[in-house]
Amino acid sequence: MGNKSLEVSLIGIPSNLLDVIYTACRTCYSADGAVDIFNNVTDDKEKKLSLIKRIISSGHYSTIEHIQLTFAINNISRAATHQLVRHRHMSFSQKSQRYVKEADFDYIVPVAIEKSSELLKKFNAHMEATSKLYTELVEAGIKKEDARSILPNATASSIVCSLNLRELIHLANLRLCTRAQLEIRMAIAKMCALVIEQEPWLTEHLVPKCERLGYCDEDNSCGRKPTKNG
Ligand SMILES: Cc1cc2nc3c(=O)[nH]c(=O)nc-3n(C[C@H](O)[C@H](O)[C@H](O)COP(=O)(O)OP(=O)(O)OC[C@H]3O[C@@H](n4cnc5c(N)ncnc54)[C@H](O)[C@@H]3O)c2cc1C
């Protein structure tokens, strides 16, 4: 039992990502069939990137929906996974609190609380007391699915999530914004960094929405960009 650090792995990304997007782009504007376009795809990476960038910047986003990405995430709070699962174009498989016993559960301490040794002590004591009561409930014959009602939002979870490239860009635009909570912002930043490591051309797209809009549309702006009304 204890505070744990976020771990993110990119466990699925197509090895021919550019070929797939390029084929999708060219299929829209070519007299050739999609099969022939794919079978004769150019080896010239710059040529592929040039077309792909042009098509994306014109808002033709269906072409990047063909790219499926899968991430494995450890040590993320149930609070953050609840925020993550609000995104409706993603698929999830999450550690079950109905099937997995949460005695001695790990948890995520928010950075703001971690900074204060006095508050951290109280936070840890609360987690320990909760763990004790959870164990008591389970040992008294209460099903895990009911005993979990007392578990905190901080409880560490584990999740596999898949999404297409268009949705990753949308996710980044929303959740890299400083209005998003720090924990989910860190998780999405790690997901984006792993994708950018393999596909550096995506750097300009995996950004907070203000970078894309050129202005901030939030009520409470962090000041990174001018607000909508100047
Ligand atoms: C900073 C921040 C604060 C938030 N605070 C709250 C809060 O206080 N309370 C709360 O309940 N939620 C809150 N949310 C969650 C938010 O309301 C959205 O549910 C979440 O961000 C998912 O965004 P989305 O709907 O754009 O994206 P996704 O679900 O990922 O969907 C992507 C896009 O697909 C389209 N789409 C998807 N489903 C539909 C549909 N049914 N009909 C039409 N178009 C659709 C939309 O264009 C949408 O933008 C917050 C989110 C952020 C980033």
The ligand as an SDF file (V2000), in Angstrom:
LIG
                    3D

 53 58  0  0  0  0  0  0  0  0999 V2000
  -11.1080   21.2490  -18.2220 C   0  0  0  0  0  0  0  0  0  0  0  0
  -12.2880   20.3560  -18.2660 C   0  0  0  0  0  0  0  0  0  0  0  0
  -13.2780   20.4670  -17.2960 C   0  0  0  0  0  0  0  0  0  0  0  0
  -14.3970   19.6400  -17.3250 C   0  0  0  0  0  0  0  0  0  0  0  0
  -15.3610   19.7610  -16.3490 N   0  0  0  0  0  0  0  0  0  0  0  0
  -16.4710   18.9920  -16.3960 C   0  0  0  0  0  0  0  0  0  0  0  0
  -17.4960   19.1050  -15.4270 C   0  0  0  0  0  0  0  0  0  0  0  0
  -17.4190   19.9240  -14.5140 O   0  0  0  0  0  0  0  0  0  0  0  0
  -18.5630   18.2750  -15.4860 N   0  0  0  0  0  0  0  0  0  0  0  0
  -18.7260   17.3640  -16.5090 C   0  0  0  0  0  0  0  0  0  0  0  0
  -19.7130   16.6500  -16.5550 O   0  0  0  0  0  0  0  0  0  0  0  0
  -17.7430   17.2160  -17.4350 N   0  0  0  0  0  0  0  0  0  0  0  0
  -16.6570   17.9960  -17.4150 C   0  0  0  0  0  0  0  0  0  0  0  0
  -15.6750   17.8310  -18.3700 N   0  0  0  0  0  0  0  0  0  0  0  0
  -15.8550   16.7920  -19.3880 C   0  0  0  0  0  0  0  0  0  0  0  0
  -16.3860   17.3820  -20.7180 C   0  0  0  0  0  0  0  0  0  0  0  0
  -17.6670   17.9500  -20.5500 O   0  0  0  0  0  0  0  0  0  0  0  0
  -16.4680   16.2950  -21.8010 C   0  0  0  0  0  0  0  0  0  0  0  0
  -17.3830   15.2970  -21.3950 O   0  0  0  0  0  0  0  0  0  0  0  0
  -15.1250   15.6090  -22.0270 C   0  0  0  0  0  0  0  0  0  0  0  0
  -14.0970   16.5490  -22.0820 O   0  0  0  0  0  0  0  0  0  0  0  0
  -15.1910   14.8420  -23.3500 C   0  0  0  0  0  0  0  0  0  0  0  0
  -15.0770   15.8160  -24.3890 O   0  0  0  0  0  0  0  0  0  0  0  0
  -15.8050   15.7410  -25.7610 P   0  0  0  0  0  0  0  0  0  0  0  0
  -17.2690   15.4990  -25.5530 O   0  0  0  0  0  0  0  0  0  0  0  0
  -15.4280   16.9310  -26.5800 O   0  0  0  0  0  0  0  0  0  0  0  0
  -15.0130   14.5820  -26.4180 O   0  0  0  0  0  0  0  0  0  0  0  0
  -15.3080   13.1070  -26.8700 P   0  0  0  0  0  0  0  0  0  0  0  0
  -16.3270   12.4040  -26.0760 O   0  0  0  0  0  0  0  0  0  0  0  0
  -13.9280   12.5470  -26.8940 O   0  0  0  0  0  0  0  0  0  0  0  0
  -15.8710   13.2900  -28.3260 O   0  0  0  0  0  0  0  0  0  0  0  0
  -15.1020   13.9290  -29.3500 C   0  0  0  0  0  0  0  0  0  0  0  0
  -16.0080   14.7900  -30.1860 C   0  0  0  0  0  0  0  0  0  0  0  0
  -16.9580   13.9530  -30.8640 O   0  0  0  0  0  0  0  0  0  0  0  0
  -18.1980   14.6580  -30.9700 C   0  0  0  0  0  0  0  0  0  0  0  0
  -19.2210   13.9060  -30.2380 N   0  0  0  0  0  0  0  0  0  0  0  0
  -19.0300   12.8530  -29.3990 C   0  0  0  0  0  0  0  0  0  0  0  0
  -20.1990   12.4010  -28.9370 N   0  0  0  0  0  0  0  0  0  0  0  0
  -21.1520   13.1930  -29.4680 C   0  0  0  0  0  0  0  0  0  0  0  0
  -22.5530   13.2400  -29.3580 C   0  0  0  0  0  0  0  0  0  0  0  0
  -23.2470   12.3970  -28.6070 N   0  0  0  0  0  0  0  0  0  0  0  0
  -23.2240   14.1690  -30.0580 N   0  0  0  0  0  0  0  0  0  0  0  0
  -22.5730   15.0520  -30.8410 C   0  0  0  0  0  0  0  0  0  0  0  0
  -21.2280   15.0840  -30.9930 N   0  0  0  0  0  0  0  0  0  0  0  0
  -20.5320   14.1550  -30.3200 C   0  0  0  0  0  0  0  0  0  0  0  0
  -17.9910   16.0430  -30.3770 C   0  0  0  0  0  0  0  0  0  0  0  0
  -17.6080   16.9440  -31.4030 O   0  0  0  0  0  0  0  0  0  0  0  0
  -16.8400   15.8260  -29.4270 C   0  0  0  0  0  0  0  0  0  0  0  0
  -16.1090   17.0170  -29.1400 O   0  0  0  0  0  0  0  0  0  0  0  0
  -14.5520   18.6580  -18.3510 C   0  0  0  0  0  0  0  0  0  0  0  0
  -13.5460   18.5550  -19.3380 C   0  0  0  0  0  0  0  0  0  0  0  0
  -12.4330   19.3840  -19.3090 C   0  0  0  0  0  0  0  0  0  0  0  0
  -11.3810   19.2290  -20.3780 C   0  0  0  0  0  0  0  0  0  0  0  0
  1  2  1  0
  2  3  1  0
  2 52  2  0
  3  4  2  0
  4  5  1  0
  4 50  1  0
  5  6  2  0
  6  7  1  0
  6 13  1  0
  7  8  2  0
  7  9  1  0
  9 10  1  0
 10 11  2  0
 10 12  1  0
 12 13  2  0
 13 14  1  0
 14 15  1  0
 14 50  1  0
 15 16  1  0
 16 17  1  0
 16 18  1  0
 18 19  1  0
 18 20  1  0
 20 21  1  0
 20 22  1  0
 22 23  1  0
 23 24  1  0
 24 25  2  0
 24 26  1  0
 24 27  1  0
 27 28  1  0
 28 29  2  0
 28 30  1  0
 28 31  1  0
 31 32  1  0
 32 33  1  0
 33 34  1  0
 33 48  1  0
 34 35  1  0
 35 36  1  0
 35 46  1  0
 36 37  1  0
 36 45  1  0
 37 38  2  0
 38 39  1  0
 39 40  1  0
 39 45  2  0
 40 41  1  0
 40 42  2  0
 42 43  1  0
 43 44  2  0
 44 45  1  0
 46 47  1  0
 46 48  1  0
 48 49  1  0
 50 51  2  0
 51 52  1  0
 52 53  1  0
M  END
$$$$
